[in-house]
Amino acid sequence: MRRFILLGGVVAAGVVGATMLAADSSMGAQDTAVLLSWAVGSAAVAAVVAALLLRVLRHASLAVQASVAALAPVLAVTVALLGTAATMFISTHDLRALLVVTVAAATVGLVTALVLGDRVAKASQRLGDLAQRIGDDGATAAPAGAAGGPSELVRLSAELEGALDRLAESREQAAAAEDSRRQLVAWVSHDLRTPLSGIRAMVEALEDGVVSDPETVARYYRTMGRETDRLAGLVDDLFELSRIQAGALHLDLERMPLDELVSDAVAGVSLAATTKGVTLKGDVASPTPVVELSIPEMARVVRNLLDNAIRHTPRGGTVWVEAALDDDRAAALVSVRDGCGGIPDPDLPRVFELAYRGDAARTPGDGGAGLGLAVARGLVEAHQGEITVRNEGQGCRFTIRLPLAV
C-alpha cells in the first residue's frame, strides 16, 4: 500500500510541477498539452520497453538488470526531448546539438548504471556465497569481505557473517562435546569393567572354595567392599552429571556459615587422609562467610576436591582447606590446596572438562573416570558461583567463589 501511495505522490508532484512551470512561462494551453503528451507518452514507451527487456533478460545478471532499470529514465527523457523538439520546429542545427547532448548524457548514464549495477551484483553475490556456506556442513568462520554495495545488502551481509561465525562456533563445540562423550564412554566402560572383573573373580574364588583361610577371605570381602564403593561413586557422578546437563538439578537453598561446611567436609575425608598418611589442615577466617547454598550438593563439591587432593598428595604431605571473604568482601571463597606437584600450564584450562585426565591431575589408574571435577564445576555454577585452579607452591589450589547471602 505504501508503495502505491509513494508512486501516486511522485506522479502528482510531477504533473503539478510541469503545469506550474508552463503557467509561469505564459505557455499556451495547446503547447502545454503537447509537451505533457510527449512527456507522458515517452515515459510510457520507456516503461514498456524496460519491462519487456527485463522480462527477456530475467535470467541475466543483476548488473545487467540494474543497468536496464537505470536506463529507462534516460530513454524517457531522450524520447521526450526529441519529440518536443520536432514538434516545436526548432532548427536543424539546434536539433543536432540536442542529439549530441542526448547521446553523451545517455552514454554517461549507461556507464554509471553499469558501475552501480556491478557493485550491487558483487554485494548480492557475496550474500549468495554466505548463504551457501551456512548450508555447508563443513563451513568455518566467515572470511572478512569488502563492505561495499547498498546499505541494506551490507547490513544483511554482516548479519549472515555473524550467523555463520556463530554456526561454526556451535559446530566446533558440538564436535568437541562429541569427542568428549566418546572418551567418557570409553573411560567409564573401563572403570566399570575393571572392578566388576575383580569382584567376579573374588566371588568365584570364594564360591569354589579356592580361598578358605579366614585372613584371605576377610581381605577379599574388604576388597569387594572398596570396589563396590568405587562403582557406587561412579554411578553417583554419572547421575549427578546427567542432572546438571539436562537442567534438572533442583537446589534447596539455605543459609549456612562456611565453617560448618568446611568442618563437615574435613570430617568426612579424615579417615581417607589418615590411611594415605596425608595431613589435613583447615582454616576459616573471621568473620565467617555466610552463603545460601544447597548443603548436599556443595558438600559434594568440597568432598570431591578434598578426595582429589588427598589422592594426589604424596604420603607425608599436607592438604589445606580454607574459607574466607574475598579482598572486596563481596563474595565467599573456599579453597583446597594440595601437594600434587602441580598441573602442566597448558592443561590448567582443561581440568574441569568432561572426562579430562591430566598426567598430574588425574590418571587412568586413580580410580576416577574424570567426572569429579566436571561435576564440581556444574554444581558450583548452579549456585551462581565460579571454580578455578592455579598452580601454587608444590601443588595446586582449587578455589570456589560463591555469592554472599543477602
N, C-alpha and C positions, 0 to 999 in steps of 0.2 A: 504493500500500500504506500509506504514512504517513497518507494522508487517512482511510482506513477505521479505522486504529488510533486516530487522534485522535477520530473520531466515536464509536467504541465507548467510549473512555475518558470522554468527556463524558456519554454515556448512563449508564454505570455509576456515575459520580460523582453524577449527579442522583438515580438510584434509591436509592443508599446514603444520600445526604443526606436525602432525603424520609423514608426508613424510620427513620433515627436521630431526626429531629425528631418523627415520630409516636410513637416509643417514649418519647422524653423527656417528651412531654406526656401520657403514660398513655392514649393514644388506643387504643380497641379495634381488634381486627383487622378487624372489619367496616367500621368507619369509615375505617380506613386503606386498605382495599381500594377503598372507594367513591371516596375522594379521588384515589388513584392512577389509578383507571379514568377518572375525569373528566379528570385532567391529561393522561394518555396519549392518551385519545380526542380531546380538544380540540386537542392538538398535532398529531395525525394529520390531523384535519379541516383545521386551518390549513395544514399542509404540502400537502395535496391541493389546497385552494383556491388557494394561492400558486402551485403548479406549473401548475394549469390557467390561471390568469391570465397567468403568464409565457409559457405556450405561445400563448395568444391574442394577447398583446402582444409576441411575439418580434421584430416589426419596429418596435416603438416605440423611443423614445429611451432612452439609458442611464439618464437621470434617472428616467423612469417605472419602468423595470425595477428600479432600485435601491430606489425607494420601495416597490414591491410586496414585494421581499425583506425590507425593513426592517419592514414592517407585519405580516409573518407571525407573529413572536413576540408582537406586541401582540394580534393576533386570538386566538392560542392562550391567552394569559393571560385575555383577556376571556371567552372561552367557558368556560374552566375556572372562573373566579370565579362567573359566573352559574349554571353548572350545579351547583357545590357549594353555592352559596347557596340555590338552590331545593331541593336535596336535604336540606339541613340544616334546612329550615323556619324560616329567620330571618324576622323581622317585615317587614311591607310597607315601613315607614319605613326600616329598615336596608337593604332591597333597593334602594329608590330612591336612597338615599345611595351605595350601592355602584355603581349605574348612573351617577350623576353623576360620581363619581370615575373610573370606567372610560372614559366618553366624553371627559372632559377629558384624561386620560392618552393616549387614542388620538389625540386632536387634536394634542397636543404631539408625539407620536411621528410623526404624519403630516407635520407641518411640518418636524420635524428630518430626516426621511427625504428630503423634497423638497429641502431646502437641501444636505444632504450629497450627494444624488444629482446635483444641479446642478453641484457642484464636480467630482465625478468625470466628469460629462459634458463639462464645459469642458476638463478635462485630456485626456480622450480625444479631443475634437475637435482640440485642438492637435497631438496625436500624428498624427492623420489628415492635418492640414494639412502637417506636416513631411514625412510620408511621400510626400504628393503632390508637394511641392516637390523632393524628391530625384529623383523620376521625371521632373521637368520639365527639358528640355534647357537652358532659359534661366534656370534657378534661380540666384539670387545668394546671398550670405551670409544666414544665418537671422536674422530680426528678433528682438530681445530680447522675451521674453514673461514673463508672471507665473509664478512658481514655486509655483502652488497645486495642490491635489489630493493624492492618496496619494503616499507617498514612492517607491513603485515606478514610478508613472507620471512623477513629476518626474525621477527618475533616467534613465528611458528617454527622456524628452523632451530632457534635457541631452545624452545620447549622440547622439540624432538631430540636434540642433543642431550638435554638433561635427562629425558626419559631413557635414552639409550645408555647413558652413563649409569643411571640407577639400575637398569636391567642387567647390565654387565656386572655391576657390583653384586646384585642379587644372585646371579648365576655363579659367581665366584664363591659367595657364601654358601650356596646350596651344594656346590661341588666339594667345598671343604667340609661341610656337615656330613655329606655322604661318605667321604673318605674317613672322617672321624667315626661315623657309625660302623663302617666295615671293621676298622681297627678295634672298636669297642666290642663288637660281636666276637671277633677272633680272640681277644684277650679274656673276655668274660667266659667264653667257652673253655679256654684253657684253665682259668681259675676255678671253674666248676668241675671240670673233668679230673683235675689233679686230686683234690680232696676226696671226691667221690670214689676214685680208683683206690685211694689209700684206705678209706673206710670199708669198701667192699672186700679188699684183701684181708684186712684185720678181722672182719666179721666171718669170712670163710675160714680163716685160721682158727678162730675160736669155735666155730661150729664143728669143724673136722677134728678138733682136739689136737691140732698141731702144736698149739701153745697151751700149756697146762699149769706151769708153775705160777703161784699167786702173784709174784712180783711182776712177771711179764704180762700176765692178764690185766693187772691193775694199770700197768703202763699203756697197754693197748686201749683200755677204756678211757684213760686220761687223754690220749692222743685223739681218739674218736670224738671226745667232747670238744677239744680245741678245734678240730676240723669242722665239726658241726657249727660251732660258734662263727667260724670264718664264713661258712656258707650262709648262715643267717644274716651276718653283717653285709655280705654281698647282695643278698636279696633285698635287704632293707634299703641299701644305697640305690639299687635299681628302682625300687618302688618310689623312693623319695624323688629321684631324678625324673621319673616319668610324671609325677605330680607337678613338679616345677615346670617342665617343658610344656605340659598340657594346660598350664594356667589353672590347675585345680587345687593349688595349695591354699588352704584356709588357715589364717593365723588368728588365734585368740590372744590379742594384745593385753598386757597388764603391766603396771609399773613395777620395776624391780631394781634394787641397788646392784651395781655390778660386782660388789664384793661378795654377795651371795652367789652370783653366777660363777665367779672365779673359784670360790671355795668348794662349791659342789663339783665343778669340773675336775679340780685337783684331787678331791677325794675319790672320784670315780676312776682315775688312772694311777693312783698312788701304788697300788699293788703291781701293776704292769711295770712302773718305773723301778720299783724295788727289785723285781725279778730281773730286769735288764741291768741293774746296777747304775741307774741314772738318778741324779738328784733333782728333785722338783722344788722350785722356789717361786713364791708368789708375792706380789706387792700391789696394793691398791692405794692410790693417792687420796689425800683428804682435801676437799670434801668428796665423798663417794659419789660418782656419777649415777644418776637415776635415769633409766630409759624405759620406754614402752616396747615390750617385745613378747613374742610367744616363747615361753620358757622352754618347752621341749625342743623346738627347732633350734633356738640359739644355743642351748646346752649341747646339742648335737654338733653344732659348728665348732664350738670351743673344744669339745671332746675329740673331734676329727683332727683339729690342729695339734692337740696335745699328743694324740696317738701317733700322728705323723712325725712329730718332733722326737718323741721317745724312740720310735723305731729307727730313726736315722742318726741319733746321737750315740756315739760310742760309749762303751762301759766306762764309768768314772766321770762322764760328762755331766753337764747341768742344763736343765730346761727351765727357762724363766717365763712366767706368765704375769702380765702387768695390766692394770686398768687405771685410767686417768682421764682428765679433760684435755682437749687439745689446747694449743697455745692461745687460741682466741676464745677459749671456754664456750665454744659454740656447738661442740659435738663430743661424744664419749669415744674413747679409744680402748680397745682390748688388743694386746699384742702377745705373741708367743715367739720366743727366741730359742733356737736350738744350737747344737754343735755339729751339724751335719757336714761341715766342711765347705758349705756354700753351693750355690747353683750357678752353672755357667751363665754369664750375662746374656748370651743370645736366647737362652731358654727361659729367662725370667718372665717375659710377657706371656708365655705359653703354659705356665704351670697350672693354671685354672681351666685349661681347655679340657673338653671331654676326652677321657681315655688317654691323656698325655702322660708319658712316662719319661722322666729325665734320668740321666745316669746317677745324679746325686740325689734328686728329689724322690724318685720312685723307680724301682727296678722290677723286672718280671718276677723276681723271686721274693719280693717283700710281702706277698700275700694280699696285694691290693690290685684291683682292676683299673686303677686310675680314675676312680669315681669320687673319692673322699673330698678332694679339693673342688671338684666341679659342683658337688652337692653343697659344699660350704659357700661357694660364691652365689649359687642360686638362692639359698636361704637368706644370706646377708642382703642381697639385692631386693628380695621380697620384703625386707624390713626397711627399705629405702636407704640402705647403707652401702658401704663400699669395702672391699677387701683387697689388700695389696701385699706385695712381698718384695723384700730387698735383701741383699747380702749385707751382713754386719758381723765384724769380728771373724770368728772361726765357724760361723754358721749363717743362718738367715733368719729374718724376722718377718712374721706374718702379722699384719695389722688390720683389725676390723674397726671401721669408723661408723658409728651409729648416731642418729639424731637424738638429742636430749628430749626427755619427756616434757611436755608443755605444762 
